[in-house]
Amino acid sequence: HQGKIGVKFNVGTDDIAIEEVNAIINDGKYHVVRFTRSGGNATLQVDNWPVIERYPA
């Protein structure tokens, strides 16, 4: 993923993916990653970057 973080999870019939494309995490520093999921809905945040939200159709 070239220094980026993503999560893929299965909701029974589909794989759902969410990725933070702006934050680079392979810089040798510690990072805070927050992931939440409720059914097929998910949020992902790295450090203080904006929260990425995924609400599949």
C-alpha positions as CSV (number, residue, x, y, z in Angstrom):
1,H,0.0,0.0,0.0
2,Q,3.0,2.3,-0.4
3,G,3.0,3.7,3.2
4,K,-0.8,4.0,3.4
5,I,-3.3,2.2,5.7
6,G,-6.5,0.5,4.7
7,V,-9.0,-2.0,6.1
8,K,-11.1,-4.6,4.3
9,F,-13.9,-6.4,6.1
10,N,-16.7,-8.8,5.1
11,V,-20.3,-8.2,5.8
12,G,-21.5,-11.6,4.7
13,T,-22.0,-11.0,1.0
14,D,-19.5,-8.3,0.2
15,D,-16.0,-7.2,1.0
16,I,-16.0,-3.5,2.1
17,A,-12.7,-1.5,1.8
18,I,-11.8,1.8,3.4
19,E,-8.4,3.5,2.9
20,E,-6.7,6.7,4.1
21,V,-4.8,7.9,1.0
22,N,-3.3,11.1,2.4
23,A,-1.5,10.1,5.6
24,I,1.9,8.4,5.1
25,I,2.6,5.9,7.9
26,N,5.9,4.3,6.8
27,D,8.0,7.2,8.1
28,G,9.4,5.4,11.2
29,K,7.2,7.3,13.6
30,Y,4.3,6.1,15.8
31,H,0.8,6.8,14.6
32,V,-2.7,6.6,16.0
33,V,-5.2,4.7,13.9
34,R,-8.9,4.7,14.8
35,F,-11.3,2.3,13.0
36,T,-15.0,1.8,13.8
37,R,-17.5,-0.4,12.2
38,S,-21.3,-0.8,12.5
39,G,-22.6,-3.3,10.0
40,G,-21.3,-2.2,6.6
41,N,-20.6,1.4,7.7
42,A,-17.1,2.2,8.7
43,T,-14.8,5.1,9.7
44,L,-11.0,5.3,9.6
45,Q,-8.8,8.1,11.0
46,V,-5.0,8.3,11.1
47,D,-3.5,10.8,13.5
48,N,-5.3,14.1,13.2
49,W,-6.3,13.7,9.5
50,P,-10.0,14.0,8.7
51,V,-12.1,11.0,9.4
52,I,-12.8,8.9,6.3
53,E,-16.4,7.5,6.2
54,R,-17.6,4.6,4.2
55,Y,-21.4,4.0,3.8
56,P,-21.9,1.3,1.1
57,A,-25.1,1.4,-0.9
